[in-house]
Amino acid sequence: MPPPPSMYGISPGYFRTLGIELAGGRDFDQNAAAGDPPAIVNEVVVRRLFGKEDPVGQVVALEGAPHRVIAVARNTKSRTPGEPPQAQIYVSLEREYAQFWGFFGVSLMVKTAGDPGAMISPVRRQIQELAPAMAVFNVETMEDHVGKAMLIPRVCAWLFATFGLTGLALAAVGLYGVMSYSVRRRSREIGIRMAIGATPAGVVAMLARQGIAVACAGVCAGFVLALGVSGVLAGFLYGVGARDAITFAGVPAFLLLVALVAVLLPARRAATVDAWQSLRSE
């Protein structure tokens, strides 16, 4: 069963101030006529209660009282940046102020044309002039507010990035060591091939092809496994998908480049050594 909708008491201009688009209908009016209290619902509520029917003008029961829907607002985040769209219903703060006045008070949103930090003192003075007994607290810019909400995801992202880069470095070092050792073990084979007429370039190309084929098999297996577990990271990512194309293309390309270097360097050294010397060393 889905959770009940979250209710918010707001004033006219709230959506314009926060840049929330209304998909249909109109905003609250301070001079609204008497009648059923107005309500604005988001798209989740529309899908849940009205389906494909136009909700504007419909009546919904909120806390046992009938409210008439006057608009539909786009979905927004409510509590955490990574949450899925939640059902939200907005009612007029002016008409239902007593219902929303509580221990934590109300929030005042101010949109500025310049530096928002420079407006804190003027807004505070204006509030004190209008209501000297009003306590003003938790004053912050939207950037600071969002920064606090993103603190834990950012810490998790840095941790995942650190572990990921460390793992990538270890994989690169291990891959280089294995491929390089594999080529060095074939010094006798390289000597025999060159003794019977193989050219250094041909030997290097052969080893490169074989080494890259093995590396490609490993990279493909890792690619499939990464796709399978990528969903675990989805809740920690914002602005980028769990299956980011750049990451899924860049990491395999980097590992293949490491494998190529690990094959070419010892292969070139082995190919430049005299064939009979390679045979005698074995």
N, C-alpha and C positions, 0 to 999 in steps of 0.2 A: 504494500500500500504506500503510495507516495506521501511525503510529509506535507503537512498543511502549508498554505501560502504564508509568506512573511508579510506583515502589514507595516506600512510606513505612513506617518502623517507628514505631509509636505505642504509648502506654500506655492502660490503661482510663481512661475519662473524657475522652479527647481530643475526641471528637465533642460531648459535652455542654459542655465548656469553650468550644469555638469556635462552638457553636450550630448544628452540622451535624446534620440530621435523618437518622435511620436509616429507610429505607423498609420494612425488614423484617429480621427476625432479632434478634440480640443483640450487645452490645458484648463486647470482650475481657474475660477473667476472669484475674486474677493467679494464681488457684489452679486453672487449667485442668488437666484430667486429661491424662495422656500420650496420645499418638496423633499423627495428622497435625497439623502446625502449623496454627493457624487463620488465616484471611484474610478480610478484608472488601473487597468490590469496589464500585465506583460504578456508576451507571446506564449509562454508556458501555460498560463492560466487559460488563455484563449483555446489552445489545443486541448486542454484537459476538460474544460466545461462546455465549450461551444463548438468545437470541431471546426467545420468549414462555415458555420453560420456567423454572420456579422454580429459581434458582441456589443457594438455601440448602441445604446438605448435599452439594453437588456438590464434586468434587475437581478442582483445577487445578494444573498444573505451573508452579512459579515457580523460576527459576534451577536447573532440573533436579530440584527437590524437590517432592513432592506437598503441597498445602495444601488444607484443607477450608474451603469458604466458609460463614461463620456469619452474615453479614448483608450488606445492600446499603445503601450510603450515597448520599445525594443528591450530584449533581454540584457541584463547587466549582471556583473558579479555582485554578490551579496556579502559573503563573509571571507572567502579565501580566493586568491587569484586563479587557482587551478580547479575550482569547483565546476561541475556541470551546471547548465542553466537551471535556476530555481524559480518556483512560482512566487510572484511578488504582486502585491496589491497596494496601491497608494490611495489614501483618502485625504480630504482637506484638513490641514492642521487647524485652520481658523475655526471650522465648524465643529471639530471634535478634539479640541485642545485638551480638555480634561482627561481624555482617554490616554493621551500620549505623554502627559507630564508625569515624570517619575523621578526617581532618585538621581538618575544620570542627566536629567534635563533634556534640552534639545540642542541640535547642532545648527549653526549658522554657516551657510556656504556663501562665499564672496568671490566673484569673478573679477579679476583685475586685468588691465591692459598692459601693465608693466611688471616690475618685480613684485611678486606677491608678498615677500617678506617685509617690504617697505610699507605695506598697508596694515600690518598687524596693530601698530600703535594707534593710527587714526580710527580704525574700526573699534578697538577697545574703548577709546575715549567717547565715541559716539554712543556705544551701548551704555556706558556709565552716565552719560548725560540724559539718555532716555529713561533708564531704570537704575538709579544709584545703588539699589540694594541687590542688583543682579550680579551673581558671581560668574566671572569669565575664566574658564580654565581649558586646558588641553588645546591651546592655540597652536596650529601648525599649518604648513603649506601642504597642498595635495601631493607634491613631490616627496615631502617627508613622510606623509601618511602612507603612500604607496611603498616607500622605501622600507618602512617598518613591516608592512605586510609581506614584503618580498625577502625579508632577512633570512628566514629559515630556508626557503628555496634556493637563495643565493649561496648559503653555506653548503647545502647539499650539492649544488652545482659545482662549486669549487672542489669539494671532496671527490665527486665523481670525475671531474676533469683531472685532478691530481692522480687518482688511481688509474684512470684511463691512459694518461700520458706515461705514467710509470710502467704500466703493462705493455704499452706500445714500444717503449724503449727496451724493455726486457725481451719482448718478442723479436725486435730487430737484432739485438745482440745475439740472442740464441739462434736465430735464423742464419745470421752471418757466420757464426761459429760452426754450425752443422754443415752448411753448404761448403764453406771453405775446407773443413776437414775431409768432407767427402771427395772433393777434387784432389786434395793432396794425397789421399789414399790411392788415387788412380795414376800416380806418377809412372809406375811400371807400364801400365796400359798405354799411357801417352807416349812413352819412349818407344814401345813396340810399334805403335801406329806411325810415328814419325820415321822409324827405321825402315819401314816398308813403303815409305813414300808420301805419307800424309803431310800436308803443309801446316805450319803453325796457325794460320787463320782458320783452316778447316777444323783443326782440333779445338780451337777456342769456340767456334760456332757450334760444334757438336755438344761440347760441355754446357754451353749457355742454353741451348735448346732443352737438353735433358734436365738441367737444374731448374729452369723456369717452369717446365712441365710439372715437376714435383711441387714447386712452390705454388703454382696455380691450383693444384689439387687441394693443398692445405688452405689456401685463401678462400676457395669456393666453399669448403666445409665450414670455415669460420664465418663466412658471409651468411650461410643458411642459419647457423646457430645464433648469430647476432640478430637476424630478423626475428627469430623465435622469442628472444628474451627482450627485445626492444620495448615491448609494451610495459615492462616494469618501470622504465624511466619516464614514461609519459607524464606522470604526475609531478615530476620535478622540472619539466621543461616548459618555457614560455617563449613564444615567438619563434620557435623552431620545433619541427616534428620529431617524434622518437625515431623515425626512419628518414632522417635528413639525407638528401641525395648527395650533398657535398661530403659528408662524413663517410657514407657508405661507399663513395667512389674514391675519396682521398686516402683512406687507411689501406685498402687493398693495393692501390697504386704505389703507396710508399713501401709496403712490405715487398711487393714485386721488385721495386727498384733496389731495395736492400739485397734481395736474393740475387739479382743480376750482378750487382757489384761483388757480392760474396763469391760468385762463380767466376767472374771475369778476372779478378785480380790474381788468384792462385793459378787459374788456367793459363794466363799470359806468362806468368813466371815459369810454369812447367813447360810451356811450349817453347820458351826461349832457351831452355837448358839443352845441352847436347844430348841426343838420344842415347848414345852409348853410356854417358855418365848417369842418366836416369836408370838404365838397366843395371849398371854396376852397383848403384846405391841400394837397389832392392836385393 
